[in-house]
Amino acid sequence: MQARIKQLQAKFDDLRIDGFLVTNAFNLKYLMNFDGLQGDGVAVVTATRAFLITDARYDLELRRQHPDYELMITRNYLEVAAKVVAEQGVTVLGFEDDLPYFDYDQIDDQMSSDIVPLTGIIDQLRWVKDADELSALRTAAELTSDGLMKTIDTLHAGQTEREVANQLDATMRQLGATGESFATIVASGYRSALPHGAASDKTFRMANLSPLTVGIILTGTRLILPEPWLLVIRVQS
Protein backbone atom coordinates (compact mmCIF):
# COMPACT_ATOMS: atom_id res chain seq x y z
CA MET A 1 0.00 0.00 0.00
CA GLN A 2 2.85 2.39 0.77
CA ALA A 3 4.05 2.19 -2.84
CA ARG A 4 0.62 3.25 -4.09
CA ILE A 5 0.45 6.14 -1.64
CA LYS A 6 3.90 7.30 -2.81
CA GLN A 7 2.73 7.14 -6.43
CA LEU A 8 -0.16 9.45 -5.54
CA GLN A 9 2.11 11.82 -3.61
CA ALA A 10 4.46 11.96 -6.60
CA LYS A 11 1.65 13.55 -8.63
CA PHE A 12 1.13 16.44 -6.22
CA ASP A 13 3.57 18.91 -7.79
CA ASP A 14 2.10 18.48 -11.29
CA LEU A 15 -1.42 18.82 -9.86
CA ARG A 16 -0.38 21.89 -7.82
CA ILE A 17 -1.78 20.42 -4.60
CA ASP A 18 -0.18 19.45 -1.30
CA GLY A 19 -2.97 17.20 -0.06
CA PHE A 20 -5.64 14.88 -1.42
CA LEU A 21 -8.97 13.71 0.04
CA VAL A 22 -10.01 10.17 -0.93
CA THR A 23 -13.71 9.34 -0.55
CA ASN A 24 -14.50 6.75 -3.24
CA ALA A 25 -14.81 3.26 -1.73
CA PHE A 26 -13.00 1.53 -4.62
CA ASN A 27 -10.12 3.98 -4.37
CA LEU A 28 -9.91 3.58 -0.59
CA LYS A 29 -9.64 -0.17 -1.14
CA TYR A 30 -6.91 0.32 -3.74
CA LEU A 31 -4.92 2.91 -1.83
CA MET A 32 -5.41 1.85 1.81
CA ASN A 33 -6.76 -1.72 1.56
CA PHE A 34 -9.89 -0.47 3.36
CA ASP A 35 -12.88 -2.80 2.90
CA GLY A 36 -15.60 -0.39 4.05
CA LEU A 37 -18.71 0.45 2.08
CA GLN A 38 -19.15 3.76 0.29
CA GLY A 39 -19.47 6.45 2.96
CA ASP A 40 -17.76 4.42 5.70
CA GLY A 41 -14.58 6.45 5.78
CA VAL A 42 -12.18 8.82 4.03
CA ALA A 43 -8.42 9.23 3.70
CA VAL A 44 -6.31 12.37 3.76
CA VAL A 45 -2.97 12.06 1.97
CA THR A 46 -0.42 14.85 2.45
CA ALA A 47 2.99 15.18 0.82
CA THR A 48 4.57 12.95 3.49
CA ARG A 49 1.78 11.18 5.41
CA ALA A 50 -1.51 9.35 4.95
CA PHE A 51 -4.41 9.27 7.42
CA LEU A 52 -7.31 6.81 7.30
CA ILE A 53 -10.45 8.13 9.01
CA THR A 54 -13.28 5.71 9.80
CA ASP A 55 -15.45 4.56 12.69
CA ALA A 56 -15.15 2.04 15.53
CA ARG A 57 -16.64 -0.86 13.53
CA TYR A 58 -13.35 -1.16 11.64
CA ASP A 59 -10.96 -0.19 14.45
CA LEU A 60 -9.74 -3.58 15.71
CA GLU A 61 -9.40 -5.21 12.30
CA LEU A 62 -7.50 -2.28 10.79
CA ARG A 63 -5.12 -2.09 13.75
CA ARG A 64 -4.48 -5.82 13.41
CA GLN A 65 -3.96 -5.77 9.65
CA HIS A 66 -2.19 -2.43 9.37
CA PRO A 67 -0.50 -1.48 12.66
CA ASP A 68 1.55 1.15 10.82
CA TYR A 69 -1.51 3.14 9.66
CA GLU A 70 -2.24 6.60 11.00
CA LEU A 71 -5.79 5.66 11.94
CA MET A 72 -8.39 8.08 13.30
CA ILE A 73 -11.68 6.78 14.72
CA THR A 74 -14.76 8.98 14.59
CA ARG A 75 -18.25 9.22 13.11
CA ASN A 76 -17.58 12.72 11.76
CA TYR A 77 -15.21 11.76 8.96
CA LEU A 78 -15.08 15.07 7.12
CA GLU A 79 -14.86 17.16 10.28
CA VAL A 80 -11.81 15.18 11.40
CA ALA A 81 -10.40 15.33 7.86
CA ALA A 82 -10.63 19.13 8.08
CA LYS A 83 -8.70 19.07 11.37
CA VAL A 84 -5.98 16.93 9.78
CA VAL A 85 -5.74 19.33 6.82
CA ALA A 86 -5.35 22.28 9.18
CA GLU A 87 -2.84 20.57 11.49
CA GLN A 88 -0.72 19.35 8.57
CA GLY A 89 -0.63 22.79 6.99
CA VAL A 90 -2.21 21.74 3.72
CA THR A 91 -2.82 24.78 1.53
CA VAL A 92 -4.43 23.24 -1.58
CA LEU A 93 -6.50 20.08 -1.14
CA GLY A 94 -7.52 18.02 -4.14
CA PHE A 95 -10.68 15.93 -3.86
CA GLU A 96 -12.44 13.37 -6.03
CA ASP A 97 -15.01 15.02 -8.28
CA ASP A 98 -17.64 12.31 -7.68
CA LEU A 99 -18.06 13.58 -4.12
CA PRO A 100 -21.79 14.00 -3.29
CA TYR A 101 -22.90 17.62 -3.11
CA PHE A 102 -23.79 17.34 0.59
CA ASP A 103 -20.20 16.29 1.36
CA TYR A 104 -18.81 18.97 -0.93
CA ASP A 105 -20.82 21.56 0.97
CA GLN A 106 -19.21 20.33 4.20
CA ILE A 107 -15.63 20.47 2.97
CA ASP A 108 -16.24 23.84 1.32
CA ASP A 109 -17.35 25.15 4.71
CA GLN A 110 -14.87 23.34 6.99
CA MET A 111 -11.54 23.11 5.13
CA SER A 112 -8.95 25.75 5.96
CA SER A 113 -7.23 25.09 2.63
CA ASP A 114 -8.30 25.83 -0.90
CA ILE A 115 -10.13 22.84 -2.42
CA VAL A 116 -9.82 21.64 -6.02
CA PRO A 117 -11.98 18.95 -7.70
CA LEU A 118 -9.87 16.45 -9.67
CA THR A 119 -10.95 13.73 -12.08
CA GLY A 120 -9.66 10.17 -12.14
CA ILE A 121 -6.41 10.73 -10.26
CA ILE A 122 -6.38 7.36 -8.49
CA ASP A 123 -8.17 5.69 -11.42
CA GLN A 124 -5.09 6.51 -13.53
CA LEU A 125 -2.87 4.74 -10.99
CA ARG A 126 -5.17 1.72 -11.17
CA TRP A 127 -4.75 1.43 -14.96
CA VAL A 128 -1.25 0.00 -14.52
CA LYS A 129 -1.43 -3.31 -12.67
CA ASP A 130 1.31 -4.33 -10.29
CA ALA A 131 2.63 -7.89 -9.96
CA ASP A 132 0.14 -8.83 -7.22
CA GLU A 133 -2.82 -7.57 -9.27
CA LEU A 134 -1.66 -9.42 -12.40
CA SER A 135 -1.32 -12.62 -10.40
CA ALA A 136 -4.80 -12.15 -8.91
CA LEU A 137 -6.28 -11.55 -12.38
CA ARG A 138 -4.73 -14.75 -13.74
CA THR A 139 -5.97 -16.74 -10.76
CA ALA A 140 -9.44 -15.19 -11.02
CA ALA A 141 -9.66 -16.00 -14.75
CA GLU A 142 -8.75 -19.64 -14.10
CA LEU A 143 -11.19 -19.82 -11.18
CA THR A 144 -13.99 -18.33 -13.30
CA SER A 145 -13.49 -20.83 -16.12
CA ASP A 146 -13.37 -23.72 -13.66
CA GLY A 147 -16.50 -22.53 -11.86
CA LEU A 148 -18.44 -22.15 -15.09
CA MET A 149 -17.54 -25.64 -16.28
CA LYS A 150 -18.44 -27.20 -12.92
CA THR A 151 -21.82 -25.44 -12.96
CA ILE A 152 -22.63 -26.28 -16.59
CA ASP A 153 -21.86 -29.97 -15.94
CA THR A 154 -24.63 -30.12 -13.32
CA LEU A 155 -27.40 -28.33 -15.25
CA HIS A 156 -30.64 -30.23 -15.67
CA ALA A 157 -34.07 -29.56 -17.13
CA GLY A 158 -36.41 -27.80 -14.74
CA GLN A 159 -33.80 -25.65 -13.04
CA THR A 160 -34.58 -21.95 -13.03
CA GLU A 161 -32.18 -19.27 -14.20
CA ARG A 162 -32.06 -17.93 -10.66
CA GLU A 163 -31.13 -21.36 -9.29
CA VAL A 164 -28.32 -21.65 -11.83
CA ALA A 165 -27.03 -18.15 -11.01
CA ASN A 166 -27.07 -18.95 -7.28
CA GLN A 167 -25.30 -22.26 -7.90
CA LEU A 168 -22.66 -20.55 -10.02
CA ASP A 169 -22.06 -17.89 -7.35
CA ALA A 170 -21.76 -20.56 -4.64
CA THR A 171 -19.34 -22.60 -6.76
CA MET A 172 -17.15 -19.54 -7.35
CA ARG A 173 -16.99 -18.86 -3.62
CA GLN A 174 -16.15 -22.50 -2.86
CA LEU A 175 -13.25 -22.21 -5.30
CA GLY A 176 -11.92 -19.09 -3.57
CA ALA A 177 -13.76 -16.01 -4.86
CA THR A 178 -14.55 -13.40 -2.21
CA GLY A 179 -17.60 -11.96 -3.97
CA GLU A 180 -19.28 -11.11 -7.26
CA SER A 181 -18.33 -8.07 -9.37
CA PHE A 182 -22.01 -7.70 -10.32
CA ALA A 183 -25.20 -9.79 -10.22
CA THR A 184 -24.49 -12.92 -12.29
CA ILE A 185 -26.43 -12.95 -15.56
CA VAL A 186 -28.14 -16.17 -16.68
CA ALA A 187 -30.74 -15.96 -19.45
CA SER A 188 -32.11 -18.95 -21.38
CA GLY A 189 -34.23 -19.61 -24.45
CA TYR A 190 -36.14 -16.57 -25.67
CA ARG A 191 -34.59 -14.53 -22.82
CA SER A 192 -31.14 -15.01 -24.34
CA ALA A 193 -31.89 -11.88 -26.40
CA LEU A 194 -31.49 -9.95 -23.13
CA PRO A 195 -27.72 -10.12 -22.51
CA HIS A 196 -28.06 -7.90 -19.44
CA GLY A 197 -31.27 -9.43 -18.17
CA ALA A 198 -31.41 -10.48 -14.53
CA ALA A 199 -31.78 -14.19 -13.79
CA SER A 200 -35.47 -15.06 -13.52
CA ASP A 201 -37.73 -17.97 -12.54
CA LYS A 202 -37.84 -19.21 -16.14
CA THR A 203 -36.82 -22.88 -16.29
CA PHE A 204 -34.24 -24.49 -18.55
CA ARG A 205 -35.53 -26.87 -21.23
CA MET A 206 -33.72 -29.75 -22.93
CA ALA A 207 -31.69 -27.45 -25.23
CA ASN A 208 -31.40 -23.72 -24.68
CA LEU A 209 -29.32 -20.92 -26.14
CA SER A 210 -28.07 -19.18 -23.02
CA PRO A 211 -25.73 -16.26 -22.34
CA LEU A 212 -23.92 -16.50 -19.00
CA THR A 213 -21.96 -13.49 -17.81
CA VAL A 214 -20.07 -13.60 -14.55
CA GLY A 215 -17.57 -11.48 -12.69
CA ILE A 216 -15.81 -12.27 -9.43
CA ILE A 217 -13.77 -10.51 -6.77
CA LEU A 218 -10.54 -12.14 -5.61
CA THR A 219 -8.50 -10.42 -2.88
CA GLY A 220 -9.97 -7.07 -3.86
CA THR A 221 -9.30 -7.48 -7.60
CA ARG A 222 -12.41 -7.49 -9.77
CA LEU A 223 -12.54 -9.68 -12.87
CA ILE A 224 -15.30 -9.31 -15.44
CA LEU A 225 -15.32 -11.55 -18.51
CA PRO A 226 -14.96 -9.22 -21.53
CA GLU A 227 -17.74 -11.02 -23.44
CA PRO A 228 -20.68 -13.14 -22.24
CA TRP A 229 -20.39 -16.87 -22.73
CA LEU A 230 -23.05 -17.71 -25.33
CA LEU A 231 -23.75 -21.41 -25.05
CA VAL A 232 -26.06 -23.97 -26.58
CA ILE A 233 -26.68 -26.01 -23.46
CA ARG A 234 -28.14 -29.49 -23.64
CA VAL A 235 -29.32 -30.16 -20.13
CA GLN A 236 -29.97 -33.50 -18.51
CA SER A 237 -33.59 -34.65 -18.46
Residue, then its C-alpha position, 0 to 999 in steps of 0.5 A: m500500500q505504501a508504494r501506491i500512496k507514494q505514487l499518488q504523492a508523486k503527482f502532487d507537484d504536477l497537480r499543484i496540490d499538497g494534499f488529497l482527500v479520498t472518498n471513493a470506496f474503490n479507491l480507498k480499497y486500492l490505496m489503503n486496503f480499506d474494505g468499508l462500504q461507500g461512505d464508511g470512511v475517508a483518507v487524507v494524503t499529504a505530501t509525506r503522510a496518509f491518514l485513514i479516518t473511519d469509525a469504531r466498527y473497523d478499528l480492531e481489524l484495521r489495527r491488526q492488519h495495518p498497525d503502521y496506519e495513522l488511523m483516526i476513529t470517529r463518526n464525523y469523517l469530514e470534520v476530522a479530515a478538516k482538522v488533519v488538513a489544518e494541522q498538517g498545513v495543507t494549503v491546496l487540497g484536491f478531492e475526487d469530483d464524484l463527491p456528493y454535493f452534501d459532502y462537498d458543501q461540508i468540505d467547502d465550509q470546513m476546510s482551511s485550505d483551498i479545495v480543487p476537484l480532480t478527475g480520475i487521479i487514483d483511477q489513472l494509478r489503477w490502470v497499470k497493474d502491479a505484480d500482485e494484481l496481475s497474479a490475482l487476475r490470472t488466478a481469477a480467470e482460471l477460477t472463473s473458467d473452472g466454476l463455469m464448467k463445474t456449474i454447466d456440468t450439473l445443469h438439468a431440465g427444470q432448473t430456473e435461471r435464478e437457481v443456476a445463477n445462485q449455484l454458479d455464485a456458490t461454486m465460485r466462492q467455494l473455489g476461492a472467490t470473495g464476492e461477485s463483481f455484479a449480479t451474475i447474468v443467466a438468461s435462457g431460451y427466448r430470454s437469451a436476447l437480453p444479454h443484461g437481463a437479470a436471472s429469472d424464474k424461467t426454467f431451462r428446457m432440454a436445449n437452450l441458447s443461453p448467455l452466461t456473464v459472470g464477474i468475481i472478486l478475488t483479494g480485492t481485484r475485480l474480474i469481469l469476462p470481456e464477453p458473455w459466454l453464449l452457449v447452446i446447453r443441452v441439459q440433462s432430463 
